[in-house]
């Protein structure tokens, strides 16, 4: 039951791009509080994170075309086509596995770019299995310290900074002109297209 609870909590944390307390820290705390085996908690957490991140990629994939304008969709389609090569796919897999903060934004971007869901799942599972194992092993039995750290991560400043980081990553992914960057090797924002006027 403890492992199902851990998987469900981590899935709930990772299905959203919003910044929340680090899931490895929460897993370490749950392992101590529920007196559960660390390896089982790590595996449950990795499976929960995989389910959550796949869910995030799927719902952003479904909503993306309805929320983005034609120019943004074409821009992302160009980038997605460039990411389908073998070396590019390995790079995407590595980035998702490592998923530096804000990780939620990277998985949302993977959904917008229509990255293969099997690649998203495998990258997340392997990456979380390693990071959770390291995190849970490093914190050891410091239950009080873990609780303090969790409380420290939840605050208006941490949430605000996280939201800005998520918005920034998604803004860059949608506004950067990927064709110019890839072909001319220079960063440029796409020009804004004014909405058509009714006459």
C-alpha atoms as a printed R data frame, in Angstrom:
    type eleno elety resid chain resno       x      y       z
1   ATOM     1    CA   UNK     A     1   0.000  0.000   0.000
2   ATOM     2    CA   UNK     A     2   2.878  2.398   0.778
3   ATOM     3    CA   UNK     A     3   4.309  1.888  -2.705
4   ATOM     4    CA   UNK     A     4   0.983  2.548  -4.427
5   ATOM     5    CA   UNK     A     5   0.589  5.691  -2.351
6   ATOM     6    CA   UNK     A     6   4.094  6.871  -3.288
7   ATOM     7    CA   UNK     A     7   3.462  6.190  -6.992
8   ATOM     8    CA   UNK     A     8   0.126  8.025  -6.908
9   ATOM     9    CA   UNK     A     9   1.563 11.069  -5.107
10  ATOM    10    CA   UNK     A    10   4.499 11.356  -7.522
11  ATOM    11    CA   UNK     A    11   2.194 10.890 -10.526
12  ATOM    12    CA   UNK     A    12   0.036 13.733  -9.212
13  ATOM    13    CA   UNK     A    13   3.087 15.954  -8.741
14  ATOM    14    CA   UNK     A    14   4.493 15.297 -12.202
15  ATOM    15    CA   UNK     A    15   1.370 15.449 -14.377
16  ATOM    16    CA   UNK     A    16   1.493 19.231 -14.159
17  ATOM    17    CA   UNK     A    17   4.231 21.614 -15.344
18  ATOM    18    CA   UNK     A    18   3.758 23.699 -12.184
19  ATOM    19    CA   UNK     A    19   6.728 23.868  -9.810
20  ATOM    20    CA   UNK     A    20   6.194 21.647  -6.789
21  ATOM    21    CA   UNK     A    21   8.520 20.249  -4.101
22  ATOM    22    CA   UNK     A    22  11.199 17.895  -5.480
23  ATOM    23    CA   UNK     A    23   9.687 14.436  -5.771
24  ATOM    24    CA   UNK     A    24  12.923 12.711  -4.712
25  ATOM    25    CA   UNK     A    25  12.783 14.593  -1.418
26  ATOM    26    CA   UNK     A    26   9.162 13.602  -0.898
27  ATOM    27    CA   UNK     A    27  10.002  9.958  -1.670
28  ATOM    28    CA   UNK     A    28  12.817  9.969   0.868
29  ATOM    29    CA   UNK     A    29  10.440 11.360   3.481
30  ATOM    30    CA   UNK     A    30   7.726  8.802   2.591
31  ATOM    31    CA   UNK     A    31  10.246  5.982   2.817
32  ATOM    32    CA   UNK     A    32  10.998  6.978   6.400
33  ATOM    33    CA   UNK     A    33   7.458  7.871   7.468
34  ATOM    34    CA   UNK     A    34   5.872  4.726   6.032
35  ATOM    35    CA   UNK     A    35   8.808  2.521   7.042
36  ATOM    36    CA   UNK     A    36   8.999  1.268   3.460
37  ATOM    37    CA   UNK     A    37  11.948 -0.324   1.721
38  ATOM    38    CA   UNK     A    38  13.957  2.344  -0.098
39  ATOM    39    CA   UNK     A    39  14.294  0.301  -3.310
40  ATOM    40    CA   UNK     A    40  10.532 -0.242  -3.467
41  ATOM    41    CA   UNK     A    41   9.834  3.450  -2.897
42  ATOM    42    CA   UNK     A    42  12.341  4.424  -5.603
43  ATOM    43    CA   UNK     A    43  10.794  2.005  -8.108
44  ATOM    44    CA   UNK     A    44   7.259  3.127  -7.227
45  ATOM    45    CA   UNK     A    45   8.312  6.765  -7.524
46  ATOM    46    CA   UNK     A    46   9.962  6.196 -10.917
47  ATOM    47    CA   UNK     A    47   6.815  4.462 -12.212
48  ATOM    48    CA   UNK     A    48   4.617  7.245 -10.810
49  ATOM    49    CA   UNK     A    49   6.826  9.948 -12.334
50  ATOM    50    CA   UNK     A    50   6.744  8.164 -15.686
51  ATOM    51    CA   UNK     A    51   2.947  7.997 -15.604
52  ATOM    52    CA   UNK     A    52   2.733 11.659 -14.629
53  ATOM    53    CA   UNK     A    53   5.183 12.938 -17.244
54  ATOM    54    CA   UNK     A    54   3.591 10.832 -19.988
55  ATOM    55    CA   UNK     A    55   0.223 12.272 -18.950
56  ATOM    56    CA   UNK     A    56   1.682 15.790 -19.094
57  ATOM    57    CA   UNK     A    57   3.130 15.198 -22.563
58  ATOM    58    CA   UNK     A    58  -0.175 13.732 -23.774
59  ATOM    59    CA   UNK     A    59  -2.392 16.559 -22.538
60  ATOM    60    CA   UNK     A    60  -0.073 19.272 -23.851
61  ATOM    61    CA   UNK     A    61   0.056 17.406 -27.173
62  ATOM    62    CA   UNK     A    62  -3.744 17.376 -27.303
63  ATOM    63    CA   UNK     A    63  -4.212 21.009 -26.243
64  ATOM    64    CA   UNK     A    64  -1.279 22.517 -28.156
65  ATOM    65    CA   UNK     A    65  -2.902 22.762 -31.591
66  ATOM    66    CA   UNK     A    66  -5.955 24.482 -30.070
67  ATOM    67    CA   UNK     A    67  -3.933 27.033 -28.090
68  ATOM    68    CA   UNK     A    68  -1.203 27.919 -30.605
69  ATOM    69    CA   UNK     A    69  -1.550 30.047 -33.713
70  ATOM    70    CA   UNK     A    70  -0.674 28.744 -37.163
71  ATOM    71    CA   UNK     A    71   2.800 30.332 -37.109
72  ATOM    72    CA   UNK     A    72   3.658 28.735 -33.770
73  ATOM    73    CA   UNK     A    73   2.408 25.350 -34.934
74  ATOM    74    CA   UNK     A    74   4.486 25.512 -38.125
75  ATOM    75    CA   UNK     A    75   7.528 26.632 -36.139
76  ATOM    76    CA   UNK     A    76   7.183 23.684 -33.732
77  ATOM    77    CA   UNK     A    77   6.532 21.257 -36.605
78  ATOM    78    CA   UNK     A    78   9.843 22.329 -38.161
79  ATOM    79    CA   UNK     A    79  11.703 21.749 -34.883
80  ATOM    80    CA   UNK     A    80   9.958 18.408 -34.341
81  ATOM    81    CA   UNK     A    81  11.019 17.247 -37.814
82  ATOM    82    CA   UNK     A    82  14.630 18.209 -37.049
83  ATOM    83    CA   UNK     A    83  14.520 16.216 -33.797
84  ATOM    84    CA   UNK     A    84  13.606 12.957 -35.518
85  ATOM    85    CA   UNK     A    85  17.164 12.012 -36.547
86  ATOM    86    CA   UNK     A    86  19.069  9.375 -34.591
87  ATOM    87    CA   UNK     A    87  21.543 11.720 -32.893
88  ATOM    88    CA   UNK     A    88  18.793 14.261 -32.172
89  ATOM    89    CA   UNK     A    89  16.611 11.556 -30.645
90  ATOM    90    CA   UNK     A    90  19.453 10.511 -28.334
91  ATOM    91    CA   UNK     A    91  19.914 14.153 -27.327
92  ATOM    92    CA   UNK     A    92  16.211 14.539 -26.553
93  ATOM    93    CA   UNK     A    93  16.242 11.292 -24.561
94  ATOM    94    CA   UNK     A    94  19.260 12.483 -22.558
95  ATOM    95    CA   UNK     A    95  17.711 15.889 -21.871
96  ATOM    96    CA   UNK     A    96  14.442 14.340 -20.695
97  ATOM    97    CA   UNK     A    97  16.252 11.758 -18.568
98  ATOM    98    CA   UNK     A    98  18.365 14.426 -16.864
99  ATOM    99    CA   UNK     A    99  15.504 16.976 -17.002
100 ATOM   100    CA   UNK     A   100  17.077 19.913 -15.224
101 ATOM   101    CA   UNK     A   101  14.612 22.377 -13.690
102 ATOM   102    CA   UNK     A   102  12.066 23.324 -14.761
103 ATOM   103    CA   UNK     A   103  11.505 19.686 -15.725
104 ATOM   104    CA   UNK     A   104   7.739 20.122 -16.125
105 ATOM   105    CA   UNK     A   105   8.285 22.660 -18.881
106 ATOM   106    CA   UNK     A   106  10.553 20.242 -20.760
107 ATOM   107    CA   UNK     A   107   7.925 17.509 -20.733
108 ATOM   108    CA   UNK     A   108   5.232 20.004 -21.744
109 ATOM   109    CA   UNK     A   109   7.487 21.048 -24.627
110 ATOM   110    CA   UNK     A   110   7.946 17.368 -25.540
111 ATOM   111    CA   UNK     A   111   4.179 17.124 -25.804
112 ATOM   112    CA   UNK     A   112   3.930 20.258 -27.953
113 ATOM   113    CA   UNK     A   113   6.692 18.890 -30.209
114 ATOM   114    CA   UNK     A   114   4.909 15.540 -30.433
115 ATOM   115    CA   UNK     A   115   7.980 13.620 -29.255
116 ATOM   116    CA   UNK     A   116   7.387  9.859 -29.341
117 ATOM   117    CA   UNK     A   117   5.591  8.879 -26.125
118 ATOM   118    CA   UNK     A   118   7.647  5.680 -25.743
119 ATOM   119    CA   UNK     A   119  10.808  7.822 -25.772
120 ATOM   120    CA   UNK     A   120   9.286 10.187 -23.195
121 ATOM   121    CA   UNK     A   121   8.345  7.255 -20.940
122 ATOM   122    CA   UNK     A   122  11.677  5.432 -21.208
123 ATOM   123    CA   UNK     A   123  13.715  8.601 -20.664
124 ATOM   124    CA   UNK     A   124  11.677  9.612 -17.642
125 ATOM   125    CA   UNK     A   125  11.780  6.157 -16.057
126 ATOM   126    CA   UNK     A   126  15.547  5.725 -16.422
127 ATOM   127    CA   UNK     A   127  16.289  9.279 -15.321
128 ATOM   128    CA   UNK     A   128  14.012  9.144 -12.284
129 ATOM   129    CA   UNK     A   129  15.229  5.694 -11.285
130 ATOM   130    CA   UNK     A   130  18.786  7.046 -11.074
131 ATOM   131    CA   UNK     A   131  17.974 10.420  -9.490
132 ATOM   132    CA   UNK     A   132  15.540  8.964  -6.935
133 ATOM   133    CA   UNK     A   133  18.026  6.257  -5.977
134 ATOM   134    CA   UNK     A   134  20.719  8.869  -5.402
135 ATOM   135    CA   UNK     A   135  18.357 11.225  -3.569
136 ATOM   136    CA   UNK     A   136  16.913  8.621  -1.225
137 ATOM   137    CA   UNK     A   137  20.362  7.152  -0.519
138 ATOM   138    CA   UNK     A   138  21.935 10.545   0.198
139 ATOM   139    CA   UNK     A   139  19.361 11.759   2.704
140 ATOM   140    CA   UNK     A   140  19.555  8.618   4.814
141 ATOM   141    CA   UNK     A   141  17.463  8.722   7.953
142 ATOM   142    CA   UNK     A   142  17.171 12.456   8.578
143 ATOM   143    CA   UNK     A   143  13.358 12.556   8.869
144 ATOM   144    CA   UNK     A   144  13.171 15.872  10.717
145 ATOM   145    CA   UNK     A   145  15.522 17.560   8.293
146 ATOM   146    CA   UNK     A   146  13.513 16.200   5.355
147 ATOM   147    CA   UNK     A   147  10.280 17.609   6.746
148 ATOM   148    CA   UNK     A   148  11.943 21.003   7.202
149 ATOM   149    CA   UNK     A   149  13.288 20.948   3.679
150 ATOM   150    CA   UNK     A   150   9.888 20.046   2.230
151 ATOM   151    CA   UNK     A   151   8.280 22.931   4.090
152 ATOM   152    CA   UNK     A   152  11.054 25.216   2.857
153 ATOM   153    CA   UNK     A   153  10.332 24.340  -0.770
154 ATOM   154    CA   UNK     A   154   6.682 25.311  -0.452
155 ATOM   155    CA   UNK     A   155   6.422 29.065  -0.314
156 ATOM   156    CA   UNK     A   156   5.312 31.996  -2.439
157 ATOM   157    CA   UNK     A   157   8.826 32.819  -3.638
158 ATOM   158    CA   UNK     A   158   9.701 29.288  -4.711
159 ATOM   159    CA   UNK     A   159   6.363 28.853  -6.508
160 ATOM   160    CA   UNK     A   160   6.671 32.276  -8.162
161 ATOM   161    CA   UNK     A   161  10.209 31.645  -9.396
162 ATOM   162    CA   UNK     A   162   9.193 28.208 -10.651
163 ATOM   163    CA   UNK     A   163   6.217 29.594 -12.561
164 ATOM   164    CA   UNK     A   164   8.406 32.236 -14.204
165 ATOM   165    CA   UNK     A   165  10.911 29.540 -15.212
166 ATOM   166    CA   UNK     A   166   8.177 27.309 -16.699
167 ATOM   167    CA   UNK     A   167   6.630 30.224 -18.587
168 ATOM   168    CA   UNK     A   168  10.084 31.280 -19.820
169 ATOM   169    CA   UNK     A   169  10.947 27.853 -21.220
170 ATOM   170    CA   UNK     A   170   7.596 27.496 -22.991
171 ATOM   171    CA   UNK     A   171   7.838 31.056 -24.339
172 ATOM   172    CA   UNK     A   172  11.291 30.329 -25.796
173 ATOM   173    CA   UNK     A   173  10.136 27.040 -27.334
174 ATOM   174    CA   UNK     A   174   7.187 28.688 -29.077
175 ATOM   175    CA   UNK     A   175   8.677 32.105 -29.943
176 ATOM   176    CA   UNK     A   176  12.211 31.244 -31.096
177 ATOM   177    CA   UNK     A   177  12.454 30.956 -34.892
178 ATOM   178    CA   UNK     A   178  13.849 27.433 -35.087
179 ATOM   179    CA   UNK     A   179  14.382 27.461 -38.861
180 ATOM   180    CA   UNK     A   180  16.624 30.541 -38.656
181 ATOM   181    CA   UNK     A   181  18.470 29.144 -35.636
182 ATOM   182    CA   UNK     A   182  19.118 25.737 -37.240
183 ATOM   183    CA   UNK     A   183  19.847 26.859 -40.801
184 ATOM   184    CA   UNK     A   184  21.502 30.262 -40.260
185 ATOM   185    CA   UNK     A   185  22.927 29.547 -36.805
186 ATOM   186    CA   UNK     A   186  21.597 32.749 -35.292
187 ATOM   187    CA   UNK     A   187  18.868 33.128 -32.681
188 ATOM   188    CA   UNK     A   188  15.871 35.182 -33.710
189 ATOM   189    CA   UNK     A   189  12.358 35.543 -32.384
190 ATOM   190    CA   UNK     A   190   9.534 34.933 -34.792
191 ATOM   191    CA   UNK     A   191   7.781 38.133 -35.824
192 ATOM   192    CA   UNK     A   192   4.345 38.524 -34.360
193 ATOM   193    CA   UNK     A   193   1.618 38.136 -36.945
194 ATOM   194    CA   UNK     A   194  -1.209 40.625 -36.377
195 ATOM   195    CA   UNK     A   195  -4.688 39.091 -36.291
196 ATOM   196    CA   UNK     A   196  -6.704 39.551 -39.497
197 ATOM   197    CA   UNK     A   197  -8.938 42.593 -39.499
198 ATOM   198    CA   UNK     A   198 -12.569 42.324 -40.470
199 ATOM   199    CA   UNK     A   199 -13.563 44.880 -43.034
